[in-house]
Each structure stands twice: as structure tokens, then as C-alpha cells.
């Protein structure tokens, strides 16, 4: 059963990668690799590691709502 669990983890990460890219893609400077995702459905958490952010897009959004600046 270990292989089945690994396979389901792979497809779960791919599904979350798609959803995250669709919703957060303009804030990312590079593609999300499924290995950067840690999905824990039981705990209700998704962890993203080592992402490159699009600071220009973040700053445009933040400045229009708050007086914040992201420095990369």
C-alpha cells in the first residue's frame, strides 16, 4: 500500500499546484514544483517552500490597499 499512498500524494500535489497557480500565479516569479508543496489535509494546512515571488506585482497590490512595500 505504500506505493498507492505515494501515488495519491503525487496527484494531490499536482491538483494543489494547479489551484495555486491559477489563484496565486501572478504573485510568483517561477513555476511551483510539486516537491515545494507539503499538503496536510488532516491538519488543514498547505506549506509552500522556496518560492520566488514577483515583488513588483505584490507591491502593486499592497500599495493600493496598505502602505506596505515588499523588498526582494
HTML snippet that shows the backbone in 3Dmol.js (N, CA, C, O; Angstrom):
<script src="https://3Dmol.org/build/3Dmol-min.js"></script>
<div id="view" style="width:600px;height:400px;position:relative"></div>
<script>
const pdb = `
ATOM      1  N   UNK A   1       0.807  -1.202   0.000  1.00  0.00           N
ATOM      2  CA  UNK A   1       0.000   0.000   0.000  1.00  0.00           C
ATOM      3  C   UNK A   1       0.850   1.266   0.000  1.00  0.00           C
ATOM      4  O   UNK A   1       0.342   2.351  -0.285  1.00  0.00           O
ATOM      5  N   UNK A   2       2.099   1.144   0.306  1.00  0.00           N
ATOM      6  CA  UNK A   2       2.948   2.320   0.351  1.00  0.00           C
ATOM      7  C   UNK A   2       3.018   3.030  -1.001  1.00  0.00           C
ATOM      8  O   UNK A   2       3.007   4.260  -1.054  1.00  0.00           O
ATOM      9  N   UNK A   3       3.090   2.270  -2.087  1.00  0.00           N
ATOM     10  CA  UNK A   3       3.135   2.859  -3.417  1.00  0.00           C
ATOM     11  C   UNK A   3       1.866   3.622  -3.747  1.00  0.00           C
ATOM     12  O   UNK A   3       1.917   4.670  -4.391  1.00  0.00           O
ATOM     13  N   UNK A   4       0.721   3.099  -3.308  1.00  0.00           N
ATOM     14  CA  UNK A   4      -0.552   3.770  -3.555  1.00  0.00           C
ATOM     15  C   UNK A   4      -0.598   5.110  -2.832  1.00  0.00           C
ATOM     16  O   UNK A   4      -1.089   6.098  -3.379  1.00  0.00           O
ATOM     17  N   UNK A   5      -0.091   5.145  -1.612  1.00  0.00           N
ATOM     18  CA  UNK A   5      -0.058   6.394  -0.853  1.00  0.00           C
ATOM     19  C   UNK A   5       0.820   7.435  -1.557  1.00  0.00           C
ATOM     20  O   UNK A   5       0.453   8.606  -1.648  1.00  0.00           O
ATOM     21  N   UNK A   6       1.972   6.999  -2.048  1.00  0.00           N
ATOM     22  CA  UNK A   6       2.866   7.899  -2.766  1.00  0.00           C
ATOM     23  C   UNK A   6       2.233   8.419  -4.033  1.00  0.00           C
ATOM     24  O   UNK A   6       2.415   9.582  -4.394  1.00  0.00           O
ATOM     25  N   UNK A   7       1.483   7.560  -4.718  1.00  0.00           N
ATOM     26  CA  UNK A   7       0.793   7.961  -5.939  1.00  0.00           C
ATOM     27  C   UNK A   7      -0.296   8.979  -5.641  1.00  0.00           C
ATOM     28  O   UNK A   7      -0.443   9.964  -6.365  1.00  0.00           O
ATOM     29  N   UNK A   8      -1.062   8.747  -4.573  1.00  0.00           N
ATOM     30  CA  UNK A   8      -2.115   9.702  -4.223  1.00  0.00           C
ATOM     31  C   UNK A   8      -1.510  11.032  -3.770  1.00  0.00           C
ATOM     32  O   UNK A   8      -2.075  12.088  -4.055  1.00  0.00           O
ATOM     33  N   UNK A   9      -0.374  11.000  -3.070  1.00  0.00           N
ATOM     34  CA  UNK A   9       0.321  12.236  -2.686  1.00  0.00           C
ATOM     35  C   UNK A   9       0.745  13.015  -3.925  1.00  0.00           C
ATOM     36  O   UNK A   9       0.621  14.239  -3.963  1.00  0.00           O
ATOM     37  N   UNK A  10       1.242  12.314  -4.934  1.00  0.00           N
ATOM     38  CA  UNK A  10       1.668  12.954  -6.176  1.00  0.00           C
ATOM     39  C   UNK A  10       0.492  13.671  -6.834  1.00  0.00           C
ATOM     40  O   UNK A  10       0.612  14.835  -7.217  1.00  0.00           O
ATOM     41  N   UNK A  11      -0.636  12.988  -6.968  1.00  0.00           N
ATOM     42  CA  UNK A  11      -1.797  13.598  -7.617  1.00  0.00           C
ATOM     43  C   UNK A  11      -2.399  14.717  -6.776  1.00  0.00           C
ATOM     44  O   UNK A  11      -2.912  15.694  -7.323  1.00  0.00           O
ATOM     45  N   UNK A  12      -2.341  14.587  -5.461  1.00  0.00           N
ATOM     46  CA  UNK A  12      -2.817  15.646  -4.575  1.00  0.00           C
ATOM     47  C   UNK A  12      -1.970  16.905  -4.753  1.00  0.00           C
ATOM     48  O   UNK A  12      -2.498  18.012  -4.844  1.00  0.00           O
ATOM     49  N   UNK A  13      -0.655  16.722  -4.801  1.00  0.00           N
ATOM     50  CA  UNK A  13       0.233  17.869  -5.016  1.00  0.00           C
ATOM     51  C   UNK A  13       0.000  18.511  -6.380  1.00  0.00           C
ATOM     52  O   UNK A  13       0.008  19.736  -6.500  1.00  0.00           O
ATOM     53  N   UNK A  14      -0.206  17.693  -7.402  1.00  0.00           N
ATOM     54  CA  UNK A  14      -0.466  18.228  -8.750  1.00  0.00           C
ATOM     55  C   UNK A  14      -1.764  19.041  -8.761  1.00  0.00           C
ATOM     56  O   UNK A  14      -1.830  20.100  -9.386  1.00  0.00           O
ATOM     57  N   UNK A  15      -2.793  18.546  -8.071  1.00  0.00           N
ATOM     58  CA  UNK A  15      -4.073  19.263  -8.020  1.00  0.00           C
ATOM     59  C   UNK A  15      -3.910  20.597  -7.300  1.00  0.00           C
ATOM     60  O   UNK A  15      -4.432  21.616  -7.754  1.00  0.00           O
ATOM     61  N   UNK A  16      -3.191  20.596  -6.184  1.00  0.00           N
ATOM     62  CA  UNK A  16      -2.973  21.841  -5.456  1.00  0.00           C
ATOM     63  C   UNK A  16      -2.072  22.785  -6.238  1.00  0.00           C
ATOM     64  O   UNK A  16      -2.257  24.000  -6.183  1.00  0.00           O
ATOM     65  N   UNK A  17      -1.102  22.245  -6.965  1.00  0.00           N
ATOM     66  CA  UNK A  17      -0.242  23.088  -7.803  1.00  0.00           C
ATOM     67  C   UNK A  17      -1.104  23.829  -8.823  1.00  0.00           C
ATOM     68  O   UNK A  17      -0.934  25.031  -9.024  1.00  0.00           O
ATOM     69  N   UNK A  18      -2.018  23.125  -9.460  1.00  0.00           N
ATOM     70  CA  UNK A  18      -2.903  23.739 -10.442  1.00  0.00           C
ATOM     71  C   UNK A  18      -3.732  24.849  -9.800  1.00  0.00           C
ATOM     72  O   UNK A  18      -3.817  25.952 -10.340  1.00  0.00           O
ATOM     73  N   UNK A  19      -4.344  24.564  -8.647  1.00  0.00           N
ATOM     74  CA  UNK A  19      -5.200  25.547  -7.970  1.00  0.00           C
ATOM     75  C   UNK A  19      -4.388  26.764  -7.512  1.00  0.00           C
ATOM     76  O   UNK A  19      -4.839  27.901  -7.651  1.00  0.00           O
ATOM     77  N   UNK A  20      -3.212  26.525  -6.977  1.00  0.00           N
ATOM     78  CA  UNK A  20      -2.376  27.627  -6.510  1.00  0.00           C
ATOM     79  C   UNK A  20      -1.882  28.483  -7.673  1.00  0.00           C
ATOM     80  O   UNK A  20      -1.868  29.711  -7.584  1.00  0.00           O
ATOM     81  N   UNK A  21      -1.478  27.830  -8.767  1.00  0.00           N
ATOM     82  CA  UNK A  21      -1.012  28.583  -9.936  1.00  0.00           C
ATOM     83  C   UNK A  21      -2.137  29.451 -10.481  1.00  0.00           C
ATOM     84  O   UNK A  21      -1.915  30.598 -10.868  1.00  0.00           O
ATOM     85  N   UNK A  22      -3.329  28.905 -10.507  1.00  0.00           N
ATOM     86  CA  UNK A  22      -4.466  29.652 -11.032  1.00  0.00           C
ATOM     87  C   UNK A  22      -4.806  30.867 -10.161  1.00  0.00           C
ATOM     88  O   UNK A  22      -5.190  31.915 -10.681  1.00  0.00           O
ATOM     89  N   UNK A  23      -4.668  30.728  -8.842  1.00  0.00           N
ATOM     90  CA  UNK A  23      -5.054  31.796  -7.923  1.00  0.00           C
ATOM     91  C   UNK A  23      -3.908  32.706  -7.507  1.00  0.00           C
ATOM     92  O   UNK A  23      -4.135  33.882  -7.222  1.00  0.00           O
ATOM     93  N   UNK A  24      -2.696  32.196  -7.465  1.00  0.00           N
ATOM     94  CA  UNK A  24      -1.554  32.980  -6.989  1.00  0.00           C
ATOM     95  C   UNK A  24      -0.485  33.201  -8.046  1.00  0.00           C
ATOM     96  O   UNK A  24       0.536  33.829  -7.765  1.00  0.00           O
ATOM     97  N   UNK A  25      -0.699  32.697  -9.259  1.00  0.00           N
ATOM     98  CA  UNK A  25       0.323  32.711 -10.301  1.00  0.00           C
ATOM     99  C   UNK A  25       0.950  34.061 -10.573  1.00  0.00           C
ATOM    100  O   UNK A  25       2.156  34.145 -10.803  1.00  0.00           O
ATOM    101  N   UNK A  26       0.154  35.122 -10.552  1.00  0.00           N
ATOM    102  CA  UNK A  26       0.728  36.440 -10.859  1.00  0.00           C
ATOM    103  C   UNK A  26       1.653  36.944  -9.756  1.00  0.00           C
ATOM    104  O   UNK A  26       2.420  37.880  -9.981  1.00  0.00           O
ATOM    105  N   UNK A  27       1.596  36.347  -8.579  1.00  0.00           N
ATOM    106  CA  UNK A  27       2.471  36.742  -7.468  1.00  0.00           C
ATOM    107  C   UNK A  27       3.751  35.913  -7.416  1.00  0.00           C
ATOM    108  O   UNK A  27       4.623  36.167  -6.584  1.00  0.00           O
ATOM    109  N   UNK A  28       3.867  34.925  -8.299  1.00  0.00           N
ATOM    110  CA  UNK A  28       5.028  34.042  -8.308  1.00  0.00           C
ATOM    111  C   UNK A  28       5.927  34.362  -9.492  1.00  0.00           C
ATOM    112  O   UNK A  28       5.443  34.599 -10.599  1.00  0.00           O
ATOM    113  N   UNK A  29       7.232  34.368  -9.262  1.00  0.00           N
ATOM    114  CA  UNK A  29       8.194  34.658 -10.317  1.00  0.00           C
ATOM    115  C   UNK A  29       8.615  33.393 -11.056  1.00  0.00           C
ATOM    116  O   UNK A  29       9.272  33.475 -12.094  1.00  0.00           O
ATOM    117  N   UNK A  30       8.246  32.224 -10.536  1.00  0.00           N
ATOM    118  CA  UNK A  30       8.596  30.970 -11.197  1.00  0.00           C
ATOM    119  C   UNK A  30       7.478  29.958 -10.969  1.00  0.00           C
ATOM    120  O   UNK A  30       6.582  30.163 -10.150  1.00  0.00           O
ATOM    121  N   UNK A  31       7.558  28.871 -11.711  1.00  0.00           N
ATOM    122  CA  UNK A  31       6.578  27.800 -11.578  1.00  0.00           C
ATOM    123  C   UNK A  31       6.710  27.120 -10.213  1.00  0.00           C
ATOM    124  O   UNK A  31       7.797  27.056  -9.639  1.00  0.00           O
ATOM    125  N   UNK A  32       5.597  26.623  -9.713  1.00  0.00           N
ATOM    126  CA  UNK A  32       5.611  25.825  -8.489  1.00  0.00           C
ATOM    127  C   UNK A  32       5.964  24.398  -8.873  1.00  0.00           C
ATOM    128  O   UNK A  32       5.351  23.823  -9.773  1.00  0.00           O
ATOM    129  N   UNK A  33       6.939  23.831  -8.202  1.00  0.00           N
ATOM    130  CA  UNK A  33       7.277  22.427  -8.378  1.00  0.00           C
ATOM    131  C   UNK A  33       6.513  21.643  -7.308  1.00  0.00           C
ATOM    132  O   UNK A  33       6.487  22.062  -6.151  1.00  0.00           O
ATOM    133  N   UNK A  34       5.898  20.524  -7.664  1.00  0.00           N
ATOM    134  CA  UNK A  34       5.148  19.755  -6.658  1.00  0.00           C
ATOM    135  C   UNK A  34       5.967  19.390  -5.418  1.00  0.00           C
ATOM    136  O   UNK A  34       5.401  19.202  -4.341  1.00  0.00           O
ATOM    137  N   UNK A  35       7.287  19.288  -5.557  1.00  0.00           N
ATOM    138  CA  UNK A  35       8.121  18.970  -4.397  1.00  0.00           C
ATOM    139  C   UNK A  35       8.196  20.132  -3.408  1.00  0.00           C
ATOM    140  O   UNK A  35       8.639  19.951  -2.275  1.00  0.00           O
ATOM    141  N   UNK A  36       7.760  21.342  -3.833  1.00  0.00           N
ATOM    142  CA  UNK A  36       7.747  22.511  -2.945  1.00  0.00           C
ATOM    143  C   UNK A  36       6.498  22.543  -2.065  1.00  0.00           C
ATOM    144  O   UNK A  36       6.389  23.382  -1.171  1.00  0.00           O
ATOM    145  N   UNK A  37       5.565  21.642  -2.313  1.00  0.00           N
ATOM    146  CA  UNK A  37       4.303  21.623  -1.585  1.00  0.00           C
ATOM    147  C   UNK A  37       4.302  20.536  -0.520  1.00  0.00           C
ATOM    148  O   UNK A  37       4.767  19.419  -0.746  1.00  0.00           O
ATOM    149  N   UNK A  38       3.778  20.882   0.630  1.00  0.00           N
ATOM    150  CA  UNK A  38       3.504  19.894   1.681  1.00  0.00           C
ATOM    151  C   UNK A  38       2.038  20.078   2.050  1.00  0.00           C
ATOM    152  O   UNK A  38       1.670  21.054   2.704  1.00  0.00           O
ATOM    153  N   UNK A  39       1.216  19.143   1.631  1.00  0.00           N
ATOM    154  CA  UNK A  39      -0.227  19.216   1.859  1.00  0.00           C
ATOM    155  C   UNK A  39      -0.593  18.284   2.993  1.00  0.00           C
ATOM    156  O   UNK A  39      -0.323  17.084   2.931  1.00  0.00           O
ATOM    157  N   UNK A  40      -1.208  18.830   4.030  1.00  0.00           N
ATOM    158  CA  UNK A  40      -1.672  18.059   5.179  1.00  0.00           C
ATOM    159  C   UNK A  40      -3.169  18.301   5.332  1.00  0.00           C
ATOM    160  O   UNK A  40      -3.588  19.180   6.086  1.00  0.00           O
ATOM    161  N   UNK A  41      -3.971  17.522   4.615  1.00  0.00           N
ATOM    162  CA  UNK A  41      -5.412  17.743   4.639  1.00  0.00           C
ATOM    163  C   UNK A  41      -5.996  17.538   6.032  1.00  0.00           C
ATOM    164  O   UNK A  41      -6.906  18.262   6.434  1.00  0.00           O
ATOM    165  N   UNK A  42      -5.485  16.565   6.763  1.00  0.00           N
ATOM    166  CA  UNK A  42      -5.988  16.292   8.114  1.00  0.00           C
ATOM    167  C   UNK A  42      -5.799  17.475   9.051  1.00  0.00           C
ATOM    168  O   UNK A  42      -6.607  17.698   9.952  1.00  0.00           O
ATOM    169  N   UNK A  43      -4.739  18.223   8.837  1.00  0.00           N
ATOM    170  CA  UNK A  43      -4.460  19.396   9.668  1.00  0.00           C
ATOM    171  C   UNK A  43      -4.984  20.680   9.030  1.00  0.00           C
ATOM    172  O   UNK A  43      -5.003  21.734   9.666  1.00  0.00           O
ATOM    173  N   UNK A  44      -5.407  20.586   7.778  1.00  0.00           N
ATOM    174  CA  UNK A  44      -5.913  21.771   7.080  1.00  0.00           C
ATOM    175  C   UNK A  44      -4.827  22.748   6.693  1.00  0.00           C
ATOM    176  O   UNK A  44      -5.055  23.957   6.684  1.00  0.00           O
ATOM    177  N   UNK A  45      -3.624  22.233   6.366  1.00  0.00           N
ATOM    178  CA  UNK A  45      -2.522  23.125   6.027  1.00  0.00           C
ATOM    179  C   UNK A  45      -1.911  22.780   4.670  1.00  0.00           C
ATOM    180  O   UNK A  45      -1.909  21.627   4.240  1.00  0.00           O
ATOM    181  N   UNK A  46      -1.399  23.804   4.019  1.00  0.00           N
ATOM    182  CA  UNK A  46      -0.586  23.670   2.817  1.00  0.00           C
ATOM    183  C   UNK A  46       0.657  24.505   3.060  1.00  0.00           C
ATOM    184  O   UNK A  46       0.562  25.693   3.366  1.00  0.00           O
ATOM    185  N   UNK A  47       1.816  23.893   2.927  1.00  0.00           N
ATOM    186  CA  UNK A  47       3.075  24.616   3.107  1.00  0.00           C
ATOM    187  C   UNK A  47       3.774  24.721   1.755  1.00  0.00           C
ATOM    188  O   UNK A  47       3.935  23.728   1.046  1.00  0.00           O
ATOM    189  N   UNK A  48       4.182  25.929   1.413  1.00  0.00           N
ATOM    190  CA  UNK A  48       4.937  26.188   0.192  1.00  0.00           C
ATOM    191  C   UNK A  48       6.349  26.578   0.598  1.00  0.00           C
ATOM    192  O   UNK A  48       6.537  27.445   1.452  1.00  0.00           O
ATOM    193  N   UNK A  49       7.340  25.941  -0.013  1.00  0.00           N
ATOM    194  CA  UNK A  49       8.731  26.203   0.352  1.00  0.00           C
ATOM    195  C   UNK A  49       9.515  26.716  -0.842  1.00  0.00           C
ATOM    196  O   UNK A  49       9.280  26.319  -1.983  1.00  0.00           O
ATOM    197  N   UNK A  50      10.445  27.602  -0.553  1.00  0.00           N
ATOM    198  CA  UNK A  50      11.430  28.118  -1.502  1.00  0.00           C
ATOM    199  C   UNK A  50      10.779  28.649  -2.787  1.00  0.00           C
ATOM    200  O   UNK A  50      11.121  28.236  -3.895  1.00  0.00           O
ATOM    201  N   UNK A  51       9.839  29.570  -2.604  1.00  0.00           N
ATOM    202  CA  UNK A  51       9.182  30.200  -3.746  1.00  0.00           C
ATOM    203  C   UNK A  51       9.863  31.511  -4.105  1.00  0.00           C
ATOM    204  O   UNK A  51      10.319  32.247  -3.230  1.00  0.00           O
ATOM    205  N   UNK A  52       9.928  31.790  -5.374  1.00  0.00           N
ATOM    206  CA  UNK A  52      10.393  33.096  -5.839  1.00  0.00           C
ATOM    207  C   UNK A  52       9.160  33.940  -6.093  1.00  0.00           C
ATOM    208  O   UNK A  52       8.290  33.564  -6.878  1.00  0.00           O
ATOM    209  N   UNK A  53       9.090  35.084  -5.426  1.00  0.00           N
ATOM    210  CA  UNK A  53       7.919  35.942  -5.530  1.00  0.00           C
ATOM    211  C   UNK A  53       8.125  37.049  -6.549  1.00  0.00           C
ATOM    212  O   UNK A  53       9.245  37.514  -6.761  1.00  0.00           O
ATOM    213  N   UNK A  54       7.045  37.462  -7.172  1.00  0.00           N
ATOM    214  CA  UNK A  54       7.030  38.592  -8.087  1.00  0.00           C
ATOM    215  C   UNK A  54       6.779  39.840  -7.232  1.00  0.00           C
ATOM    216  O   UNK A  54       5.634  40.221  -6.987  1.00  0.00           O
ATOM    217  N   UNK A  55       7.852  40.455  -6.793  1.00  0.00           N
ATOM    218  CA  UNK A  55       7.753  41.593  -5.868  1.00  0.00           C
ATOM    219  C   UNK A  55       7.030  42.781  -6.481  1.00  0.00           C
ATOM    220  O   UNK A  55       6.313  43.492  -5.777  1.00  0.00           O
ATOM    221  N   UNK A  56       7.201  43.010  -7.767  1.00  0.00           N
ATOM    222  CA  UNK A  56       6.513  44.142  -8.411  1.00  0.00           C
ATOM    223  C   UNK A  56       5.001  43.978  -8.305  1.00  0.00           C
ATOM    224  O   UNK A  56       4.301  44.929  -7.960  1.00  0.00           O
ATOM    225  N   UNK A  57       4.496  42.797  -8.595  1.00  0.00           N
ATOM    226  CA  UNK A  57       3.056  42.555  -8.517  1.00  0.00           C
ATOM    227  C   UNK A  57       2.564  42.652  -7.071  1.00  0.00           C
ATOM    228  O   UNK A  57       1.513  43.236  -6.807  1.00  0.00           O
ATOM    229  N   UNK A  58       3.321  42.083  -6.146  1.00  0.00           N
ATOM    230  CA  UNK A  58       2.947  42.175  -4.725  1.00  0.00           C
ATOM    231  C   UNK A  58       2.885  43.625  -4.280  1.00  0.00           C
ATOM    232  O   UNK A  58       1.940  44.026  -3.601  1.00  0.00           O
ATOM    233  N   UNK A  59       3.879  44.413  -4.655  1.00  0.00           N
ATOM    234  CA  UNK A  59       3.902  45.819  -4.257  1.00  0.00           C
ATOM    235  C   UNK A  59       2.742  46.601  -4.860  1.00  0.00           C
ATOM    236  O   UNK A  59       2.156  47.454  -4.193  1.00  0.00           O
ATOM    237  N   UNK A  60       2.405  46.318  -6.117  1.00  0.00           N
ATOM    238  CA  UNK A  60       1.267  46.997  -6.731  1.00  0.00           C
ATOM    239  C   UNK A  60      -0.021  46.728  -5.954  1.00  0.00           C
ATOM    240  O   UNK A  60      -0.821  47.636  -5.728  1.00  0.00           O
ATOM    241  N   UNK A  61      -0.210  45.491  -5.555  1.00  0.00           N
ATOM    242  CA  UNK A  61      -1.414  45.127  -4.822  1.00  0.00           C
ATOM    243  C   UNK A  61      -1.397  45.694  -3.400  1.00  0.00           C
ATOM    244  O   UNK A  61      -2.413  46.193  -2.917  1.00  0.00           O
ATOM    245  N   UNK A  62      -0.254  45.618  -2.737  1.00  0.00           N
ATOM    246  CA  UNK A  62      -0.167  46.085  -1.349  1.00  0.00           C
ATOM    247  C   UNK A  62      -0.299  47.593  -1.241  1.00  0.00           C
ATOM    248  O   UNK A  62      -0.991  48.096  -0.356  1.00  0.00           O
ATOM    249  N   UNK A  63       0.354  48.310  -2.127  1.00  0.00           N
ATOM    250  CA  UNK A  63       0.324  49.772  -2.059  1.00  0.00           C
ATOM    251  C   UNK A  63      -1.096  50.288  -2.293  1.00  0.00           C
ATOM    252  O   UNK A  63      -1.485  51.308  -1.723  1.00  0.00           O
ATOM    253  N   UNK A  64      -1.864  49.600  -3.118  1.00  0.00           N
ATOM    254  CA  UNK A  64      -3.224  50.071  -3.388  1.00  0.00           C
ATOM    255  C   UNK A  64      -4.147  49.877  -2.184  1.00  0.00           C
ATOM    256  O   UNK A  64      -5.202  50.506  -2.111  1.00  0.00           O
ATOM    257  N   UNK A  65      -3.764  49.014  -1.240  1.00  0.00           N
ATOM    258  CA  UNK A  65      -4.608  48.748  -0.068  1.00  0.00           C
ATOM    259  C   UNK A  65      -3.970  49.216   1.249  1.00  0.00           C
ATOM    260  O   UNK A  65      -4.659  49.709   2.142  1.00  0.00           O
ATOM    261  N   UNK A  66      -2.663  49.056   1.353  1.00  0.00           N
ATOM    262  CA  UNK A  66      -1.943  49.423   2.575  1.00  0.00           C
ATOM    263  C   UNK A  66      -0.667  50.148   2.210  1.00  0.00           C
ATOM    264  O   UNK A  66      -0.256  50.154   1.049  1.00  0.00           O
ATOM    265  N   UNK A  67      -0.062  50.739   3.165  1.00  0.00           N
ATOM    266  CA  UNK A  67       1.210  51.425   2.950  1.00  0.00           C
ATOM    267  C   UNK A  67       2.347  50.461   3.282  1.00  0.00           C
ATOM    268  O   UNK A  67       3.126  50.694   4.206  1.00  0.00           O
ATOM    269  N   UNK A  68       2.429  49.371   2.509  1.00  0.00           N
ATOM    270  CA  UNK A  68       3.475  48.357   2.693  1.00  0.00           C
ATOM    271  C   UNK A  68       4.301  48.244   1.439  1.00  0.00           C
ATOM    272  O   UNK A  68       3.840  48.574   0.346  1.00  0.00           O
ATOM    273  N   UNK A  69       5.528  47.776   1.598  1.00  0.00           N
ATOM    274  CA  UNK A  69       6.418  47.554   0.463  1.00  0.00           C
ATOM    275  C   UNK A  69       7.168  46.257   0.695  1.00  0.00           C
ATOM    276  O   UNK A  69       7.769  46.061   1.751  1.00  0.00           O
ATOM    277  N   UNK A  70       7.133  45.371  -0.289  1.00  0.00           N
ATOM    278  CA  UNK A  70       7.891  44.120  -0.223  1.00  0.00           C
ATOM    279  C   UNK A  70       9.228  44.357  -0.894  1.00  0.00           C
ATOM    280  O   UNK A  70       9.283  44.820  -2.033  1.00  0.00           O
ATOM    281  N   UNK A  71      10.308  44.041  -0.193  1.00  0.00           N
ATOM    282  CA  UNK A  71      11.658  44.186  -0.726  1.00  0.00           C
ATOM    283  C   UNK A  71      12.213  42.798  -0.974  1.00  0.00           C
ATOM    284  O   UNK A  71      12.263  41.966  -0.069  1.00  0.00           O
ATOM    285  N   UNK A  72      12.627  42.556  -2.201  1.00  0.00           N
ATOM    286  CA  UNK A  72      13.198  41.232  -2.563  1.00  0.00           C
ATOM    287  C   UNK A  72      14.646  41.354  -2.923  1.00  0.00           C
ATOM    288  O   UNK A  72      15.287  40.356  -3.251  1.00  0.00           O
TER     289      UNK A  72
END
`;
const viewer = $3Dmol.createViewer("view");
viewer.addModel(pdb, "pdb");
viewer.setStyle({}, {cartoon: {color: "spectrum"}});
viewer.zoomTo();
viewer.render();
</script>
